[in-house]
Amino acid sequence: MSLLHKVAIIAYDQVVMGDISTPYDLFYLAKSKKNQQLYDVRICASYKAFKTSGMSMTTKESLSWVQKAQTVVIPGSFSLEGMYKQKEVITTIKKAYNKKKRVLSICTGSFLLGESEILKGHKATTHWSSHAEFRKRYPQVELVTDAI
C-alpha cells in the first residue's frame, strides 16, 4: 500500500493543457527533505483519449481512480459550452466532494464545480473574462473578482 498522497487531475475534451501539466509537474516534482516522492499524481479521463489544442492525448486512468485520490484537480477549458456537457466529470466531482476529498479548480475549471453544485453558499473565483457568465449561471455562489 502506497503512503503517497494521491492526486487526480481530471482531463476532458478542450481542457487547457497548461492547467493539467502545471499541477502535474508541481505535485510530481515535490520531494520530502529526504528526497522522497510525496505525491502519486495521475491524469484521469472518462475515455482513453481526449482532444485539446489540436492534440489527442491518452491517459491510463479512468474517472473511477478519482475516488482513490485525496486531492482532485479540475483544470479549465477553452469551451464553457463544452464543459456543461461533461456529465460524467460533473458526477465524479460531486462524488469526490461528498466523500470529503479536497477538490480544487484552476481558472474556468470553477464552472465544473458550479455545475456539480458544490459551490453553493461559498466563495469562488474564475478567469476574469468569464466573470459575467459565472455570475449569471451560479447566482448562489459569491464570486470573488480580485483574488489575484
Secondary structure per residue as TSV (DSSP state, phi and psi in degrees):
chain	resnum	aa	ss	phi	psi
A	1	M	-	360.0	130.8
A	2	S	-	-79.7	136.6
A	3	L	-	-93.9	0.1
A	4	L	S	-68.7	144.5
A	5	H	E	-70.8	126.2
A	6	K	E	-90.4	129.8
A	7	V	E	-123.3	126.0
A	8	A	E	-109.1	128.8
A	9	I	E	-109.8	122.5
A	10	I	E	-89.1	127.1
A	11	A	-	-109.1	151.0
A	12	Y	-	-160.3	166.8
A	13	D	T	-58.4	139.7
A	14	Q	T	68.8	21.2
A	15	V	B	-70.3	150.8
A	16	V	-	-79.8	115.1
A	17	M	H	-58.6	-36.5
A	18	G	H	-62.8	-28.2
A	19	D	H	-75.8	-13.7
A	20	I	H	-95.0	-50.5
A	21	S	H	-68.8	-36.2
A	22	T	H	-65.3	-53.8
A	23	P	H	-64.8	-33.5
A	24	Y	H	-58.6	-51.9
A	25	D	H	-61.0	-44.4
A	26	L	H	-61.8	-45.8
A	27	F	H	-71.0	-42.9
A	28	Y	H	-64.9	-39.0
A	29	L	H	-83.4	-12.5
A	30	A	-	-65.6	131.6
A	31	K	B	-130.1	155.5
A	32	S	-	-75.9	175.3
A	33	K	T	-61.6	-23.5
A	34	K	T	-94.0	15.1
A	35	N	S	62.9	33.9
A	36	Q	-	-102.0	146.8
A	37	Q	B	-58.3	138.3
A	38	L	-	-105.7	-27.5
A	39	Y	E	-126.8	143.1
A	40	D	E	-104.4	100.1
A	41	V	E	-107.9	132.3
A	42	R	E	-135.7	146.8
A	43	I	E	-97.3	128.1
A	44	C	E	-122.5	143.8
A	45	A	E	-145.8	161.1
A	46	S	S	-78.2	-7.5
A	47	Y	S	-146.7	161.3
A	48	K	S	-65.0	-30.1
A	49	A	E	-126.6	140.3
A	50	F	E	-128.9	155.2
A	51	K	E	-117.0	137.4
A	52	T	E	-161.2	146.1
A	53	S	T	47.8	38.5
A	54	G	T	77.1	6.6
A	55	M	E	-113.3	156.3
A	56	S	E	-117.9	124.9
A	57	M	E	-116.0	148.3
A	58	T	E	-114.3	155.4
A	59	T	-	-136.7	151.0
A	60	K	S	-84.3	-25.6
A	61	E	E	-102.6	139.4
A	62	S	E	-87.6	175.5
A	63	L	G	-65.1	-18.7
A	64	S	G	-62.9	-27.9
A	65	W	G	-66.1	-24.0
A	66	V	G	-54.2	-36.2
A	67	Q	G	-70.5	-13.5
A	68	K	G	-85.8	-17.1
A	69	A	-	-80.6	153.7
A	70	Q	S	-93.0	-27.9
A	71	T	E	-125.1	135.2
A	72	V	E	-124.0	124.1
A	73	V	E	-106.4	128.2
A	74	I	E	-111.5	105.0
A	75	P	-	-73.3	163.4
A	76	G	-	-81.4	178.9
A	77	S	B	-137.5	158.2
A	78	F	S	-81.3	-12.1
A	79	S	-	-132.4	104.1
A	80	L	H	-62.6	-42.4
A	81	E	H	-59.1	-39.5
A	82	G	H	-65.6	-33.1
A	83	M	H	-64.7	-38.9
A	84	Y	H	-63.7	-20.6
A	85	K	T	-89.4	-2.5
A	86	Q	-	-83.0	61.8
A	87	K	H	-59.4	-42.0
A	88	E	H	-67.0	-37.2
A	89	V	H	-65.3	-45.1
A	90	I	H	-60.6	-43.6
A	91	T	H	-63.2	-40.4
A	92	T	H	-64.4	-41.5
A	93	I	H	-61.9	-46.2
A	94	K	H	-58.8	-44.4
A	95	K	H	-62.7	-45.1
A	96	A	H	-61.3	-45.2
A	97	Y	H	-62.5	-44.2
A	98	N	H	-65.9	-23.0
A	99	K	T	-92.3	14.4
A	100	K	T	66.3	29.9
A	101	K	-	-76.3	153.5
A	102	R	E	-78.6	118.9
A	103	V	E	-118.4	127.3
A	104	L	E	-136.7	156.5
A	105	S	E	-126.7	159.6
A	106	I	-	-118.5	130.8
A	107	C	G	55.5	-125.2
A	108	T	G	-76.2	1.2
A	109	G	G	-58.2	-21.3
A	110	S	H	-60.7	-23.8
A	111	F	H	-66.5	-35.5
A	112	L	H	-69.3	-33.7
A	113	L	H	-66.5	-39.5
A	114	G	H	-63.1	-44.2
A	115	E	H	-63.0	-32.0
A	116	S	T	-80.7	-4.3
A	117	E	T	68.2	19.5
A	118	I	-	-89.0	-5.2
A	119	L	-	-94.5	-7.1
A	120	K	T	-51.9	127.0
A	121	G	T	79.0	6.7
A	122	H	S	-116.4	171.0
A	123	K	E	-92.5	148.1
A	124	A	E	-153.7	164.5
A	125	T	-	-135.5	166.9
A	126	T	-	-155.3	-178.9
A	127	H	-	-59.6	138.4
A	128	W	G	-56.2	-33.4
A	129	S	G	-73.6	-8.2
A	130	S	G	-111.3	9.2
A	131	H	H	-56.9	-47.9
A	132	A	H	-61.9	-45.4
A	133	E	H	-63.2	-40.7
A	134	F	H	-63.3	-47.3
A	135	R	H	-58.7	-43.9
A	136	K	H	-66.0	-42.8
A	137	R	H	-78.8	-32.2
A	138	Y	-	-128.6	68.2
A	139	P	T	-65.2	-18.7
A	140	Q	T	-84.1	1.2
A	141	V	S	-110.5	133.8
A	142	E	E	-81.8	109.4
A	143	L	E	-80.1	125.2
A	144	V	-	-98.3	114.9
A	145	T	S	-96.9	-11.8
A	146	D	-	-121.0	38.9
A	147	A	-	-69.8	-27.3
A	148	I	-	-109.8	360.0
